[in-house]
Amino acid sequence: MGRAIRYLGRQKNTNIPAYLALIVATLAQLAVPQLIQNMINSITQGFTANTILGLPQLAQPLAAGAAGYTVNQLQDIQANAASWLINATILVIVFAIARGLFSFIQSYMAESTSQGVAFDFRNEIFEKIQRLSFSYYDKNQTGQLMIRATDDVERLRLFIAQGLVLTAQAFLLLIATLIILLLTNWQLTLVVLPILPIALVIFMIFGRISQPLFVSVQMRLSALNTVLQENMAGTRVVRAFARESFERRRFEEKSADVLSQQLKVARTFSFLFPVIFLIAQVGQAALLYFGGGQITNGTLTLGDYQSFSLYVIYVFFPLGQLGFIISLLAQASASADRIFEILDAKSDITEKPGAPALPALTGTVEFKDVTFRYFSSGEPVLRDVSFKAEPGTTVALLGGTGSGKTTIINLIPRFYDASEGSILIDGQDVRDVTIDSLRSQIGIVLQETNLFSGSIRDNIAFGRPDATDDEVFAAAKAAEAHEFIVKFPEGYNTPVGERGTTLSGGQKQRIAIARALLLNPRLLILDDSTSSVDLLTEYKIQKALDKLMHGRTSFVIAQRISTVLNADMILVLDKGQIVATGKHTDLMEQSPIYAEIYNSQLVGDVTITSEMQAIIAEENKS
């Protein structure tokens, strides 16, 4: 929490005025009991003066002396009592207005401060999430990360906006009030004073008990949010498999976990607040007893007692606030821990200090004895992989599930770092150059195309937001996308919907190819899968891919016979190792594993290729 509170230093323009206004408002509040004391004393003195001066003239000196006054003093009191009462009333109103005005300033500035701190936290979390390595996402659920950037930040913001201000106000009011009480009537102050350490000890105990409870609440909220996020993203799958009832029960279980934990928190604080009021009532009873004795003995006036009792309320009022403060503090402290877990997370992918930018690529890629393990433990996913791709060549990656194809294409742009060995691009180790300069020169088109909310133009220009319309149109035409885009009523300004739901699979794929073309990279990574589209769309996508790959070093996860036949080098992988390297004709003769994969997985594509050739001929006629 101390670290989180230091973020207030970034909000000096609103933070300092907030606490200055708090001090003024508190001082105005402290002046009110003294003004009320003056009002009550004016009333009682005026009543005494009227009573004594109403006696026979000979009896007035004796009665005045018994009351501690002279006749002249009583006459002066009688003459000025009304004006004193009016003045005191006006001052009470003035101080009330001042307190209200400065309380508004304090509240507004504190809220502005808290929103500024929340703004900083959200931005830092998002920036950190953008920079964390893929291995971090492999170990953490999306829902957990989302709730830390939203709900946890909001709980921390609430403490800064309310709890921290109330804490400052409580201690300022408590210390100032105790000083006033000691100077006013130290005997009665000693009656109230022993209650404070008892209350503070109780609050400390509750603070220790409640913080772990709120940590558990946030963890259960994260689990609930994860289920919600997964169902929103996979709603079509849930409905396709008629799993609505199962997912509803799963959500209800997580929701019930949150409910039970929230009720546990509620039971804890339902016990705390009655304890606070019990302590306050004990203090009031002790004050009434001893204060009543002083009034009876004539050492304390009614106005002085009323003023003292109001100041005592200012002692118990902060104690009552501490219960609410502890609730906010416990929640904020738990949330702050979770926030800083992200901000302090170490990325496996880091830049070396002073790393230079990677110069414009020619396209040479070399793996030297590369071994890779996920989470730096367990069995290697890749073992001693070595190969070299020359500029402008096409490298096809072929192998069964789990053979290591995807891992290779993830290592090239440093989504992960090799556990052993090195990856060189144009002779430079990818770990020795800046990440941005590396990835900005690599075009990636994957099987699962991710589009963002916005227009089609925005998605094509994602890698180059400064691209002109002509450049965007040219990229779309090269990707065989321009024709279908202009048929939309809004053309390139057509919204794509969340994750591109308003577009077909083939359309999304061609927009992704246009996005890569606009970047004009020297190095390409492709997941050459078109199994989910019809033959004509597959043909158009393949045409776009051929244009995209021309003259560029390309790594393709091969799922089509044309990719394998046209590849300059085929890497056959099995259980994380390269078991064969070469061209199609050579491998058919030299590698039994390649021949088996070719015959079992790709030979059926020959029929499709024949059908596609018929489609091409038909399209050429039209």
Secondary structure as the mmCIF struct_conf table of DSSP 4:
data_model
#
loop_
_struct_conf.conf_type_id
_struct_conf.id
_struct_conf.beg_label_comp_id
_struct_conf.beg_label_asym_id
_struct_conf.beg_label_seq_id
_struct_conf.end_label_comp_id
_struct_conf.end_label_asym_id
_struct_conf.end_label_seq_id
HELX_RH_AL_P HELX_RH_AL_P1 GLY A 2 ILE A 5
HELX_RH_3T_P HELX_RH_3T_P1 ARG A 6 GLN A 11
HELX_RH_AL_P HELX_RH_AL_P2 LYS A 12 LEU A 53
TURN_TY1_P TURN_TY1_P1 GLY A 54 GLY A 54
BEND BEND1 LEU A 55 LEU A 55
TURN_TY1_P TURN_TY1_P2 GLN A 57 ALA A 59
HELX_RH_AL_P HELX_RH_AL_P3 GLN A 60 ALA A 67
TURN_TY1_P TURN_TY1_P3 GLY A 68 GLY A 68
HELX_RH_AL_P HELX_RH_AL_P4 VAL A 71 ARG A 131
BEND BEND2 LEU A 132 LEU A 132
HELX_RH_AL_P HELX_RH_AL_P5 PHE A 134 LYS A 139
BEND BEND3 ASN A 140 ASN A 140
HELX_RH_AL_P HELX_RH_AL_P6 THR A 142 ILE A 147
HELX_RH_PI_P HELX_RH_PI_P1 ARG A 148 ASP A 152
HELX_RH_AL_P HELX_RH_AL_P7 VAL A 153 LEU A 158
HELX_RH_PI_P HELX_RH_PI_P2 PHE A 159 GLY A 163
HELX_RH_AL_P HELX_RH_AL_P8 LEU A 164 THR A 184
HELX_RH_AL_P HELX_RH_AL_P9 TRP A 186 VAL A 192
TURN_TY1_P TURN_TY1_P4 LEU A 193 PRO A 194
HELX_RH_AL_P HELX_RH_AL_P10 ILE A 195 ALA A 233
TURN_TY1_P TURN_TY1_P5 GLY A 234 GLY A 234
HELX_RH_AL_P HELX_RH_AL_P11 THR A 235 ALA A 240
TURN_TY1_P TURN_TY1_P6 PHE A 241 ALA A 242
HELX_RH_AL_P HELX_RH_AL_P12 GLU A 244 ASN A 297
TURN_TY1_P TURN_TY1_P7 GLY A 298 GLY A 298
BEND BEND4 THR A 299 LEU A 300
HELX_RH_AL_P HELX_RH_AL_P13 LEU A 302 LEU A 343
TURN_TY1_P TURN_TY1_P8 ASP A 344 ASP A 344
HELX_LH_PP_P HELX_LH_PP_P1 ALA A 345 SER A 347
BEND BEND5 ASP A 348 ILE A 349
HELX_LH_PP_P HELX_LH_PP_P2 GLU A 351 LYS A 352
TURN_TY1_P TURN_TY1_P9 PRO A 353 GLY A 354
HELX_LH_PP_P HELX_LH_PP_P3 ALA A 355 LEU A 361
STRN STRN1 VAL A 365 PHE A 372
HELX_RH_3T_P HELX_RH_3T_P2 TYR A 374 SER A 376
BEND BEND6 GLY A 378 GLU A 379
BEND BEND7 VAL A 381 VAL A 381
STRN STRN2 LEU A 382 ALA A 389
TURN_TY1_P TURN_TY1_P10 PRO A 391 GLY A 392
STRN STRN3 THR A 394 GLY A 399
TURN_TY1_P TURN_TY1_P11 THR A 401 GLY A 402
BEND BEND8 SER A 403 GLY A 404
HELX_RH_AL_P HELX_RH_AL_P14 LYS A 405 LEU A 411
TURN_TY1_P TURN_TY1_P12 ILE A 412 ARG A 414
BEND BEND9 PHE A 415 TYR A 416
BEND BEND10 SER A 419 SER A 419
STRN STRN4 GLU A 420 ILE A 425
TURN_TY1_P TURN_TY1_P13 ASP A 426 GLY A 427
STRN STRN5 GLN A 428 ASP A 429
HELX_RH_3T_P HELX_RH_3T_P3 VAL A 430 ASP A 432
BEND BEND11 VAL A 433 VAL A 433
HELX_RH_AL_P HELX_RH_AL_P15 ILE A 435 ARG A 439
TURN_TY1_P TURN_TY1_P14 SER A 440 GLN A 441
STRN STRN6 ILE A 442 VAL A 445
BEND BEND12 GLN A 447 GLU A 448
BEND BEND13 SER A 453 GLY A 454
STRN STRN7 SER A 455 SER A 455
HELX_RH_AL_P HELX_RH_AL_P16 ILE A 456 ILE A 460
TURN_TY1_P TURN_TY1_P15 ALA A 461 ALA A 461
BEND BEND14 PHE A 462 GLY A 463
TURN_TY1_P TURN_TY1_P16 PRO A 465 ASP A 466
HELX_RH_AL_P HELX_RH_AL_P17 ASP A 469 ALA A 478
TURN_TY1_P TURN_TY1_P17 ALA A 479 GLU A 480
HELX_RH_AL_P HELX_RH_AL_P18 HIS A 482 VAL A 486
TURN_TY1_P TURN_TY1_P18 LYS A 487 LYS A 487
BEND BEND15 PHE A 488 PHE A 488
TURN_TY1_P TURN_TY1_P19 PRO A 489 GLU A 490
HELX_RH_3T_P HELX_RH_3T_P4 GLY A 491 ASN A 493
STRN STRN8 PRO A 495 PRO A 495
HELX_RH_3T_P HELX_RH_3T_P5 GLU A 498 GLY A 500
TURN_TY1_P TURN_TY1_P20 THR A 501 THR A 502
BEND BEND16 LEU A 503 LEU A 503
HELX_RH_AL_P HELX_RH_AL_P19 GLY A 505 LEU A 519
BEND BEND17 ARG A 522 ARG A 522
STRN STRN9 LEU A 523 ASP A 527
TURN_TY1_P TURN_TY1_P21 SER A 531 SER A 532
BEND BEND18 VAL A 533 VAL A 533
HELX_RH_AL_P HELX_RH_AL_P20 LEU A 535 MET A 549
TURN_TY1_P TURN_TY1_P22 HIS A 550 GLY A 551
BEND BEND19 ARG A 552 ARG A 552
STRN STRN10 THR A 553 ILE A 557
BEND BEND20 ARG A 560 ARG A 560
HELX_RH_AL_P HELX_RH_AL_P21 ILE A 561 ASN A 566
BEND BEND21 ASP A 568 ASP A 568
STRN STRN11 MET A 569 ASP A 574
TURN_TY1_P TURN_TY1_P23 LYS A 575 GLY A 576
STRN STRN12 GLN A 577 GLY A 582
HELX_RH_AL_P HELX_RH_AL_P22 HIS A 584 GLN A 590
HELX_RH_AL_P HELX_RH_AL_P23 PRO A 592 ILE A 597
HELX_RH_PI_P HELX_RH_PI_P3 TYR A 598 LEU A 602
TURN_TY1_P TURN_TY1_P24 VAL A 603 GLY A 604
HELX_RH_AL_P HELX_RH_AL_P24 ASP A 605 LYS A 621
#
